[in-house]
Amino acid sequence: METAVTEATRLSHELAVVVRERDEWKKEAQRQTVLITSFRKTRDTDLDRLMGHLKERDVAYTALQGVASSYLAQIQEAARVVSSGGPDRFIKPFHITVDASTSPWAATSFNWMTMEVNTASLTVDEN
């Protein structure tokens, strides 16, 4: 009978240890649940903020595309006008050269960097 009492005492002690460990696990799980909930709330807030930034970026990108296509159309029109010689053919190529022997303006020099005409050495034949 002593062995039965000893066995019952041992089993009772093991049961108390298991119950205590279970209670500690429950407390730890409850703390982790609170921490995980906090992390989830923070994550949801960050996701909402980032989605707002993405929407703002998409709106700005759409506006930028509109402006870019408008400028592209203007640039293409300007290129077409320049390549066709302009509506009144006022635009002249930069590479036109004048033969010095046949032109009275041969002594005129034009500085393309400063857009200045030097006529100091210009002589006009009045014959």
C-alpha positions as CSV (number, residue, x, y, z in Angstrom):
1,M,0.0,0.0,0.0
2,E,2.9,2.3,0.6
3,T,3.9,2.0,-3.0
4,A,0.4,3.1,-4.0
5,V,0.5,6.1,-1.7
6,T,4.0,7.0,-2.9
7,E,2.9,6.5,-6.6
8,A,-0.1,8.8,-6.0
9,T,2.1,11.4,-4.3
10,R,4.5,11.3,-7.2
11,L,1.7,11.5,-9.8
12,S,0.1,14.4,-7.9
13,H,3.4,16.3,-7.9
14,E,3.9,15.7,-11.6
15,L,0.4,16.9,-12.3
16,A,1.1,20.1,-10.3
17,V,4.3,20.6,-12.3
18,V,2.4,20.1,-15.6
19,V,-0.4,22.4,-14.6
20,R,2.1,25.1,-13.6
21,E,4.0,24.8,-16.9
22,R,0.7,25.0,-18.8
23,D,-0.3,28.2,-16.9
24,E,3.1,29.7,-17.7
25,W,2.6,28.8,-21.4
26,K,-0.8,30.4,-21.4
27,K,0.6,33.6,-19.9
28,E,3.4,33.7,-22.4
29,A,1.0,33.0,-25.3
30,Q,-1.2,35.9,-24.1
31,R,1.8,38.3,-24.0
32,Q,2.8,37.2,-27.5
33,T,-0.8,37.7,-28.7
34,V,-0.8,41.2,-27.5
35,L,2.6,41.8,-29.1
36,I,1.5,40.3,-32.4
37,T,-1.7,42.3,-32.4
38,S,0.4,45.5,-31.9
39,F,2.7,44.5,-34.8
40,R,-0.3,43.9,-37.0
41,K,-1.8,47.3,-36.2
42,T,1.5,49.0,-37.0
43,R,1.8,47.0,-40.2
44,D,-1.7,47.9,-41.3
45,T,-1.0,51.6,-40.5
46,D,2.2,51.5,-42.6
47,L,0.5,49.7,-45.4
48,D,-2.3,52.4,-45.5
49,R,0.3,55.1,-45.6
50,L,2.3,53.4,-48.3
51,M,-0.8,52.8,-50.4
52,G,-1.6,56.5,-50.1
53,H,1.9,57.4,-51.3
54,L,1.5,55.0,-54.3
55,K,-1.8,56.7,-55.2
56,E,-0.2,60.1,-55.0
57,R,2.7,58.9,-57.2
58,D,0.3,57.4,-59.8
59,V,-1.6,60.7,-60.0
60,A,1.6,62.7,-60.4
61,Y,2.9,60.2,-63.0
62,T,-0.3,60.5,-65.0
63,A,0.0,64.3,-64.9
64,L,3.6,64.1,-65.9
65,Q,2.8,61.8,-68.8
66,G,0.2,64.4,-70.0
67,V,2.7,67.2,-69.9
68,A,5.4,65.1,-71.6
69,S,3.1,64.1,-74.4
70,S,2.1,67.8,-74.9
71,Y,5.7,68.9,-75.0
72,L,6.5,66.0,-77.4
73,A,3.8,67.1,-79.8
74,Q,5.1,70.7,-79.6
75,I,8.7,69.5,-80.3
76,Q,7.6,67.3,-83.1
77,E,5.7,70.2,-84.7
78,A,8.7,72.5,-84.3
79,A,11.0,69.8,-85.9
80,R,8.6,69.5,-88.8
81,V,8.5,73.3,-89.3
82,V,12.3,73.5,-89.1
83,S,12.8,70.6,-91.5
84,S,10.4,72.0,-94.0
85,G,12.1,75.4,-94.0
86,G,9.5,77.1,-91.9
87,P,6.1,78.6,-92.9
88,D,7.8,81.6,-94.6
89,R,11.2,80.0,-95.1
90,F,12.9,82.4,-92.6
91,I,14.9,79.6,-91.0
92,K,18.1,79.0,-92.7
93,P,20.7,76.3,-92.1
94,F,23.8,77.2,-90.2
95,H,26.1,75.6,-92.8
96,I,25.4,78.0,-95.7
97,T,28.7,79.4,-97.0
98,V,29.2,82.4,-99.1
99,D,31.7,82.6,-101.8
100,A,34.1,85.4,-101.0
101,S,34.7,86.3,-104.6
102,T,31.1,86.8,-105.6
103,S,29.5,88.5,-102.6
104,P,30.0,92.0,-101.3
105,W,29.1,90.6,-97.8
106,A,32.1,88.3,-97.8
107,A,34.0,90.7,-95.4
108,T,31.1,90.4,-92.9
109,S,31.8,88.0,-90.1
110,F,29.1,86.5,-87.8
111,N,30.0,85.1,-84.4
112,W,27.5,82.2,-83.7
113,M,28.4,82.2,-80.0
114,T,27.6,85.8,-79.4
115,M,25.2,86.3,-82.3
116,E,27.0,89.4,-83.3
117,V,27.7,90.7,-86.8
118,N,31.1,92.4,-87.4
119,T,30.8,94.8,-90.3
120,A,33.9,96.8,-89.6
121,S,35.8,95.4,-92.6
122,L,32.7,95.6,-94.9
123,T,33.3,97.4,-98.2
124,V,30.6,98.0,-100.6
125,D,31.5,98.6,-104.2
126,E,29.5,101.6,-105.4
127,N,30.2,101.2,-109.0
